[in-house]
Amino acid sequence: MTTTPIPSMQAAMRLRELVFGAAGAAALRAAARLGVADALGETPATAKELAAAVNSDPRSLDRLMRALTCYGVFAMTEDDRYTHTEMSRLLAEDTPDSLRYITLWCTEPWTWDAWPRLDEAVRAGTHVFHDLYGKDFFDYLHDDAIESARVFDKAMTQSSMQSALDIAEFLDLTGVSTVVDIGGGQGHVLAGLLEKYPTLRGSLLDLPKVVANADPRLRDGGPLAPRVHLVPGDCRDKVPVHADMYVIKNVLEWDDDSTRRTLNNVVAAARPGARVVVIENLVDDSPSMKFTTAMDLLLLLNVGGRKHSKESLITRMTQAGLLVGDVRPVNAYLHAFDSMVPPDNDH
């Protein structure tokens, strides 16, 4: 006869905390929208003082702040004043590496509609967004949720600028004359590489409205413009650029068909022996797995996409004909898959 172990009080407490996880996300969103981190200076402040600064009810703000101190976002002194922590500073808009817009993006109104239907997405294996709003995710953003689209753009810009510094530091482009940033958004990664390598020339390939708003350093009149070719297009349809090296960062996270088409198009365009570096968040083998697996589920909900494991990404790159070499972490959130188009590639 076997007996079922009785769960510990610690296990029950942890599960209760997870069940109320939405409260933590909502509290972070409220703090970001109210601008509490920006209002709190270097001197500890009471809830009443903070409430006056952010135009809020003192008792309600005190409740919000107490909740956030439980997560270590803010801290409290012995005389009931609130102070900054490393995390709370990241909610301020003007802090280097600020996560304010990432916080807002991941808690936008549509997310609260989508999360309760995760079981439906898991059963069906696809997104629920069209069923929720009658149109696909990005059409909804740009047609019906303009403010959310602005938050998305700011969050992506902020995130891209931060990771671009790490990528420029990480990648060794010795011997590379030309590089293409595939689906590179505003081109922060490309700009960082061009600044690091003064003789390097580069191309930025992304949708027309995206490259039209490229990083000012890359546009006409910018310091890097003479070495840049802005290419409007869709990497899922065609990659019309030849280069020594192709960088594909956070692009292969939509549906499997888009991933397959993008990789095939790169291999078709590349010269034999060209280098292809894929940079992605992984759902395994990463210190950021809690964040990445959450983003993976959100991608399932809104576009039917996915974050990759190391194995699944190597499989897709190999199926496209790439010879995968080193796989190394760029930082706590990103891994780089260094690969090469076969020397005998014939297209």
C-alpha positions in Angstrom: 0.0 0.0 0.0 1.3 3.4 -0.9 0.4 6.7 0.7 0.3 10.0 -1.0 2.8 12.4 0.6 1.3 15.4 2.3 2.4 18.6 0.6 4.5 20.9 2.9 3.3 24.3 4.1 6.0 25.8 2.0 4.7 24.1 -1.2 1.2 25.3 -0.5 2.4 28.9 0.2 4.4 29.0 -3.0 1.5 27.7 -5.0 -0.8 30.4 -3.5 1.7 33.0 -4.5 1.8 31.7 -8.0 -2.0 31.7 -8.2 -2.0 35.3 -7.3 0.8 36.1 -9.7 -1.5 38.4 -11.7 -1.6 40.7 -8.6 2.2 41.1 -8.8 2.1 41.9 -12.5 -0.8 44.4 -12.0 1.1 46.1 -9.1 4.2 46.5 -11.3 2.0 48.0 -14.1 0.3 50.4 -11.6 3.6 51.6 -10.3 5.0 52.1 -13.8 1.9 54.0 -15.0 1.8 56.1 -11.8 5.5 56.9 -12.2 6.3 56.0 -8.6 9.9 55.0 -9.3 10.4 58.4 -11.0 8.9 60.3 -8.1 10.8 58.5 -5.4 14.2 60.3 -5.0 17.3 59.3 -3.1 15.6 60.3 0.2 13.2 57.8 1.7 9.6 59.0 1.4 6.3 58.2 3.2 3.3 56.9 1.3 1.6 60.3 1.8 4.6 62.2 0.3 4.7 59.8 -2.7 0.9 60.0 -3.1 1.1 63.8 -3.4 3.9 63.5 -6.0 1.9 61.0 -8.2 -1.6 62.4 -7.5 -2.9 59.3 -5.7 -4.9 58.3 -2.6 -2.3 57.9 0.2 -3.8 54.8 1.8 -4.3 53.0 -1.5 -0.7 53.9 -2.6 0.6 52.6 0.7 -1.1 49.2 0.0 0.4 49.1 -3.5 3.9 49.9 -2.1 3.6 47.3 0.7 2.7 44.7 -1.9 5.7 45.5 -4.0 8.1 45.5 -1.1 7.1 41.8 -0.6 8.6 41.1 -4.0 11.7 43.2 -3.3 10.8 45.8 -5.8 10.8 48.6 -3.2 12.1 48.5 0.4 10.8 50.0 3.6 12.7 51.7 6.4 12.0 51.1 10.1 10.0 54.4 10.2 7.7 53.2 7.4 9.3 55.2 4.6 9.9 53.7 1.1 13.2 53.5 -0.6 14.6 52.3 -3.9 16.1 48.9 -4.7 17.9 47.8 -7.8 14.6 46.5 -9.2 12.6 49.7 -8.5 15.2 51.8 -10.3 14.5 49.8 -13.4 10.9 51.0 -13.4 12.1 54.6 -13.8 12.0 55.9 -17.3 15.4 57.6 -17.4 17.4 54.8 -15.8 20.0 53.1 -18.0 18.6 49.6 -18.9 15.1 50.7 -17.8 12.4 48.0 -18.0 9.5 50.5 -17.7 8.1 49.9 -21.2 8.7 46.1 -21.0 6.7 46.1 -17.8 3.9 48.0 -19.5 4.0 45.9 -22.7 3.8 42.6 -20.9 0.7 43.8 -18.9 -1.2 45.6 -21.7 -5.0 45.3 -21.5 -5.1 42.7 -24.3 -2.9 40.4 -22.2 -5.5 40.1 -19.5 -8.0 39.0 -22.1 -5.7 36.4 -23.6 -4.1 34.7 -20.5 -7.4 33.1 -19.2 -7.7 31.3 -22.6 -4.3 29.6 -22.4 -5.9 26.2 -22.0 -7.7 26.7 -25.3 -4.5 27.7 -27.0 -2.7 24.6 -25.6 -5.6 22.3 -26.7 -5.7 23.8 -30.2 -1.9 24.4 -30.6 -2.5 27.9 -31.9 -3.3 31.4 -30.9 -6.6 32.7 -29.6 -6.2 36.3 -30.7 -8.4 36.3 -33.8 -11.1 34.7 -31.9 -10.8 37.4 -29.2 -10.7 40.4 -31.4 -11.7 39.4 -34.9 -8.3 40.1 -36.4 -4.7 39.1 -36.2 -2.5 40.5 -33.4 -0.5 43.2 -35.3 -3.6 44.3 -37.2 -5.4 44.7 -33.9 -2.5 46.7 -32.4 -2.2 49.1 -35.3 -5.9 49.5 -36.0 -7.6 49.4 -32.6 -4.9 49.7 -29.9 -2.7 52.6 -31.0 -1.4 53.4 -27.5 -0.5 49.7 -27.0 1.3 49.8 -30.3 3.3 52.8 -29.1 4.2 50.9 -25.9 5.2 47.9 -28.0 7.5 50.1 -30.2 9.1 51.7 -27.1 9.6 48.4 -25.4 11.1 46.8 -28.4 13.4 49.8 -29.0 14.5 49.8 -25.4 15.1 46.1 -25.4 16.9 46.2 -28.7 19.2 49.0 -27.7 20.2 47.2 -24.5 20.9 43.9 -26.2 22.7 45.5 -29.2 25.5 46.6 -26.8 26.0 43.1 -25.6 25.9 41.6 -29.1 28.5 44.1 -30.5 30.7 43.2 -27.6 30.2 39.5 -28.1 30.5 39.1 -31.9 33.9 38.9 -33.5 33.6 40.1 -37.1 37.3 39.9 -37.9 37.6 39.3 -41.6 34.0 40.1 -42.3 33.5 42.9 -44.9 29.7 43.0 -45.2 26.9 42.1 -42.8 23.1 41.9 -43.1 20.8 42.4 -40.1 17.7 40.3 -41.1 14.5 41.6 -39.7 16.6 43.9 -37.6 13.9 46.5 -36.7 15.5 49.9 -36.4 18.9 48.5 -36.8 20.4 49.0 -33.3 22.5 45.7 -33.6 23.8 46.8 -37.1 24.7 50.2 -35.8 26.6 48.8 -32.9 28.6 46.5 -35.2 29.3 49.3 -37.7 30.6 51.5 -34.8 32.8 48.7 -33.6 34.3 47.9 -37.0 35.0 51.1 -39.0 35.6 49.4 -42.3 32.5 47.2 -42.1 29.5 47.8 -44.5 26.0 46.7 -43.6 22.4 46.2 -44.8 19.2 46.4 -42.8 16.4 44.3 -44.1 12.9 44.8 -42.6 9.4 45.8 -43.6 9.2 49.2 -45.4 7.6 51.1 -42.6 10.2 49.8 -40.2 13.3 50.7 -42.1 11.8 54.1 -42.9 12.2 54.7 -39.1 15.6 53.2 -38.7 18.1 54.3 -36.1 19.1 57.9 -37.0 22.7 56.8 -37.2 21.8 54.7 -40.2 19.6 57.1 -42.1 20.6 59.9 -44.6 22.8 62.4 -42.7 23.6 59.9 -40.0 27.3 59.1 -39.2 27.0 55.5 -40.4 24.8 56.2 -43.4 27.6 56.0 -46.0 28.3 52.4 -45.0 24.6 51.3 -44.9 22.1 50.0 -47.3 18.4 50.1 -46.0 16.5 47.3 -47.7 12.7 47.3 -47.4 11.3 43.8 -47.6 10.0 40.7 -45.8 12.6 38.1 -45.0 9.8 35.5 -45.1 9.4 36.2 -48.8 12.9 36.9 -50.0 16.4 38.0 -48.8 17.7 40.1 -51.7 21.2 40.7 -50.2 24.6 39.0 -50.6 27.0 39.4 -47.7 29.8 37.7 -45.7 27.6 37.4 -42.6 23.9 37.4 -41.8 22.6 38.2 -38.3 19.1 37.0 -37.4 18.0 38.1 -33.9 14.6 37.3 -32.3 13.0 36.7 -35.7 12.6 32.9 -35.6 10.0 33.0 -32.9 6.8 33.2 -34.9 5.1 30.2 -36.5 7.2 27.3 -37.8 6.4 28.1 -41.4 7.9 31.6 -41.1 11.0 30.2 -39.4 11.5 27.7 -42.2 10.9 30.3 -45.0 13.3 32.8 -43.4 16.1 30.4 -42.9 15.7 28.9 -46.5 15.7 32.4 -47.9 18.9 33.3 -46.1 20.6 30.1 -47.4 19.3 30.7 -50.9 20.8 34.3 -50.9 24.1 33.6 -49.2 27.3 32.8 -50.9 29.0 29.5 -50.1 30.8 29.7 -46.8 28.9 32.7 -45.6 28.4 33.0 -41.8 24.9 33.0 -40.3 24.5 33.9 -36.7 21.0 33.3 -35.1 20.5 35.0 -31.7 17.5 33.9 -29.7 16.0 33.5 -26.2 15.9 29.9 -25.2 13.4 28.0 -23.1 16.2 25.8 -21.8 19.8 26.1 -20.6 19.3 29.7 -19.6 19.3 31.7 -16.3 16.2 33.6 -17.7 14.0 30.5 -18.2 11.1 31.8 -16.1 11.0 34.9 -18.2 11.5 33.1 -21.5 9.0 30.4 -20.9 6.4 33.0 -20.0 7.2 34.9 -23.2 6.9 31.5 -25.0 3.3 31.1 -23.7 2.5 34.7 -24.6 3.7 34.1 -28.2 1.5 31.0 -28.3 -1.5 33.1 -27.3 -1.1 36.1 -29.5 0.5 34.9 -32.7 0.8 31.1 -32.4 4.6 31.5 -32.2 7.2 30.0 -29.9 10.6 30.4 -28.3 13.0 27.7 -29.1 15.0 25.1 -27.1 18.6 24.7 -28.1 17.7 21.4 -29.8 14.7 22.7 -31.7 16.6 25.7 -33.1 19.6 23.6 -34.2 17.2 21.2 -35.9 15.5 24.0 -37.9 18.9 25.5 -38.9 20.2 22.1 -40.0 17.0 21.4 -42.0 17.6 24.7 -43.8 21.1 23.4 -44.8 23.2 25.3 -42.3 26.2 23.8 -40.6 25.8 24.8 -37.0 29.0 25.3 -34.9 29.3 27.0 -31.6 26.3 27.9 -29.4 27.2 30.3 -26.7 25.4 32.7 -24.3 25.5 36.4 -25.2 24.1 37.4 -21.9 21.6 36.0 -19.4 18.8 36.2 -21.9 20.2 35.5 -25.3 22.2 32.7 -27.0 24.1 32.9 -30.3 24.1 30.0 -32.8 27.1 30.4 -35.1 26.6 28.6 -38.4 27.9 28.5 -41.9 26.4 28.0 -45.4 28.0 24.9 -46.8 31.1 25.7 -49.0 29.4 23.7 -51.8 26.1 25.6 -51.5 24.6 25.7 -55.0 21.7 28.0 -55.7 
